[in-house]
């Protein structure tokens, strides 16, 4: 746990949830996730043949709201530092929904699945994932799992999900080159279904937003400039670097005198 948090008497569970990203990462997340998962993996397949207007418009409207909302965090991520977590959480719900629409199109237009029940089952299962992930995140937090993982020195991000993703993309490329459209679409279906796990986990940022809002007094004690405009934060950073440099020179001078 951070020394400042220990001085303020912050418990390990709360401290584990106060490990926040920087505003630069917020901007990168908006650009990367919106372009790759929402627009490229979600909306782009809905534009392909056969084009189904009803499916496209259902996904397009919430996707465009998220894209437009995200402009705030590209223009001034400093001022909207807290609300980013609300935005990113809702993005997770919306992206999962958009991907579920894409999965439905692949099932009916390319894999030639018929009947209403496959649609209902796909939509229900995929759009239930964010709620399952939020429940799981809540349990992980208050069971102290996040705190334990953050203090486990040899803990690393598991590689197997990324290996599965790479294998899926490789298989998709292989079957597309060999002219098997059904197999290629099935591989694409699996890859997009895998993406919904990630976007569903991102939806847990909604819970984090309300958690941070509840502990704003503590956050401001740890970082008085949290949520302040860029020019104020940058001026503080420059001042802190200047002081650090001055203290280092002072320390070196005192050591030489000894």
JOBEL-V13824 format. One record per residue. RES is the residue in three letters. PHI is phi as a letter, one per 20 degrees, with the letter a starting at -180 (* if undefined). PSI is psi as a letter, one per 40 degrees, with the letter a starting at -180 (999 if undefined). OMEGA is omega in radians with two decimals (* if undefined). Layout:
<<RES,PHI,PSI,OMEGA> <RES,PHI,PSI,OMEGA>>
//
This chain:
<<UNK,*,i,3.12> <UNK,f,i,-3.10> <UNK,g,d,3.14> <UNK,f,d,3.12> <UNK,f,d,3.11> <UNK,f,d,3.11> <UNK,f,d,-3.14> <UNK,e,e,3.11> <UNK,m,f,-3.14> <UNK,f,h,3.13> <UNK,f,i,-3.04> <UNK,f,d,-3.11> <UNK,f,d,3.11> <UNK,f,d,-3.13> <UNK,f,d,-3.13> <UNK,f,d,-3.12> <UNK,e,e,3.14> <UNK,d,e,3.04> <UNK,e,g,-2.97> <UNK,e,i,3.04> <UNK,f,i,3.02> <UNK,e,i,-3.09> <UNK,f,d,3.08> <UNK,f,d,3.08> <UNK,f,d,3.08> <UNK,f,d,3.14> <UNK,f,d,3.12> <UNK,f,d,3.13> <UNK,f,d,3.13> <UNK,f,d,-3.13> <UNK,f,d,-3.04> <UNK,f,d,-3.07> <UNK,f,d,3.12> <UNK,f,d,-3.11> <UNK,f,d,-3.02> <UNK,f,d,-2.98> <UNK,e,d,-3.09> <UNK,e,d,-3.04> <UNK,e,d,-3.08> <UNK,f,d,-3.09> <UNK,e,d,-3.09> <UNK,e,c,-3.03> <UNK,e,d,-3.05> <UNK,g,d,3.11> <UNK,f,d,3.14> <UNK,f,e,3.10> <UNK,e,e,-3.09> <UNK,f,i,3.11> <UNK,e,i,-0.12> <UNK,f,h,-3.12> <UNK,f,h,3.12> <UNK,d,h,-3.02> <UNK,g,d,-3.08> <UNK,f,d,3.12> <UNK,f,d,-3.10> <UNK,f,d,-3.06> <UNK,f,d,3.10> <UNK,f,d,-3.13> <UNK,e,d,-3.02> <UNK,f,d,-3.05> <UNK,f,d,3.12> <UNK,f,d,3.13> <UNK,f,d,3.14> <UNK,f,d,3.07> <UNK,f,d,3.13> <UNK,f,d,3.11> <UNK,f,d,-3.13> <UNK,f,d,3.11> <UNK,f,d,-3.10> <UNK,f,e,3.13> <UNK,g,d,3.11> <UNK,g,d,-3.03> <UNK,e,e,2.97> <UNK,e,d,-3.09> <UNK,f,d,-3.08> <UNK,b,g,-3.13> <UNK,f,d,-3.12> <UNK,f,d,-3.08> <UNK,f,d,-3.08> <UNK,d,f,-3.06> <UNK,f,d,-3.12> <UNK,f,d,-3.06> <UNK,f,e,3.08> <UNK,g,d,-3.10> <UNK,f,d,3.05> <UNK,f,d,3.11> <UNK,g,d,-3.06> <UNK,f,d,3.08> <UNK,f,d,3.11> <UNK,f,d,3.02> <UNK,g,d,3.13> <UNK,f,d,3.10> <UNK,f,d,-3.08> <UNK,f,d,-3.12> <UNK,f,d,3.09> <UNK,f,d,3.12> <UNK,f,d,3.14> <UNK,f,d,3.12> <UNK,f,d,3.10> <UNK,f,d,3.08> <UNK,f,d,3.10> <UNK,f,d,3.11> <UNK,f,d,3.12> <UNK,f,d,3.12> <UNK,f,d,3.13> <UNK,f,d,3.14> <UNK,g,d,-3.01> <UNK,e,d,-3.05> <UNK,e,d,-3.02> <UNK,d,d,3.13> <UNK,e,e,3.01> <UNK,l,f,3.02> <UNK,e,h,-3.10> <UNK,d,i,3.12> <UNK,o,i,-3.10> <UNK,e,d,-3.02> <UNK,f,d,3.08> <UNK,g,d,3.08> <UNK,f,d,-3.09> <UNK,f,d,-3.11> <UNK,f,d,3.13> <UNK,f,d,3.14> <UNK,f,d,-3.12> <UNK,f,d,-3.09> <UNK,f,d,-3.08> <UNK,f,d,-3.09> <UNK,f,e,3.00> <UNK,e,d,-3.08> <UNK,g,d,3.13> <UNK,g,d,3.14> <UNK,f,d,3.07> <UNK,f,d,-3.14> <UNK,f,d,3.12> <UNK,f,d,3.08> <UNK,f,d,3.14> <UNK,f,d,3.11> <UNK,f,d,3.12> <UNK,f,d,3.12> <UNK,f,d,3.14> <UNK,f,d,-3.11> <UNK,f,d,-3.02> <UNK,e,e,2.97> <UNK,e,e,3.12> <UNK,n,e,-3.09> <UNK,f,d,3.13> <UNK,f,d,3.13> <UNK,f,d,3.14> <UNK,f,d,-3.13> <UNK,f,d,-3.13> <UNK,f,d,-3.13> <UNK,d,e,3.11> <UNK,e,h,-3.00> <UNK,f,d,-3.07> <UNK,e,e,-3.14> <UNK,f,h,3.13> <UNK,c,i,3.07> <UNK,f,h,-3.13> <UNK,f,h,-3.08> <UNK,e,e,-3.00> <UNK,f,d,3.10> <UNK,f,d,-3.13> <UNK,f,d,3.09> <UNK,f,d,3.09> <UNK,f,d,3.14> <UNK,f,d,3.14> <UNK,f,d,3.13> <UNK,f,d,3.13> <UNK,f,d,3.12> <UNK,f,d,3.10> <UNK,f,d,3.12> <UNK,f,d,3.10> <UNK,g,d,3.13> <UNK,f,d,-3.12> <UNK,f,d,-3.08> <UNK,f,d,3.11> <UNK,f,d,3.11> <UNK,f,d,-3.12> <UNK,e,e,2.97> <UNK,m,e,3.12> <UNK,e,g,-3.06> <UNK,f,d,-3.11> <UNK,f,d,3.13> <UNK,f,d,3.11> <UNK,f,d,3.12> <UNK,f,d,3.10> <UNK,f,d,3.09> <UNK,f,d,3.09> <UNK,f,d,3.10> <UNK,g,d,-3.13> <UNK,f,d,-3.14> <UNK,f,d,-3.13> <UNK,f,d,3.08> <UNK,f,d,3.09> <UNK,f,d,3.13> <UNK,f,d,-3.11> <UNK,f,d,3.08> <UNK,f,d,3.13> <UNK,f,d,-3.12> <UNK,f,d,3.09> <UNK,f,d,3.11> <UNK,f,d,3.11> <UNK,f,d,-3.13> <UNK,f,e,3.13> <UNK,f,e,3.08> <UNK,f,e,3.05> <UNK,f,d,3.09> <UNK,f,d,-3.14> <UNK,f,d,3.12> <UNK,g,d,-3.12> <UNK,f,d,3.07> <UNK,f,d,3.13> <UNK,f,d,3.13> <UNK,f,d,3.12> <UNK,f,d,-3.08> <UNK,d,f,-3.09> <UNK,f,d,3.14> <UNK,f,d,3.11> <UNK,f,d,3.14> <UNK,f,d,-3.13> <UNK,f,d,3.04> <UNK,f,d,3.13> <UNK,f,d,-3.12> <UNK,b,g,-3.09> <UNK,g,d,-3.10> <UNK,e,e,-3.12> <UNK,g,h,3.11> <UNK,n,e,3.13> <UNK,e,i,3.12> <UNK,g,i,-3.05> <UNK,g,d,-3.04> <UNK,f,d,3.11> <UNK,f,d,-3.14> <UNK,f,d,-3.14> <UNK,f,d,3.11> <UNK,f,d,3.12> <UNK,f,d,3.13> <UNK,f,d,3.12> <UNK,f,d,3.14> <UNK,f,d,3.13> <UNK,f,d,3.09> <UNK,f,d,3.14> <UNK,f,d,3.14> <UNK,f,d,3.13> <UNK,f,d,3.14> <UNK,f,d,3.12> <UNK,f,d,3.14> <UNK,f,d,3.11> <UNK,f,d,3.12> <UNK,f,d,3.13> <UNK,f,d,3.13> <UNK,f,d,3.12> <UNK,f,d,-3.14> <UNK,f,d,3.13> <UNK,f,d,3.12> <UNK,f,d,3.12> <UNK,f,d,-3.13> <UNK,f,d,3.11> <UNK,f,999,*>>
//
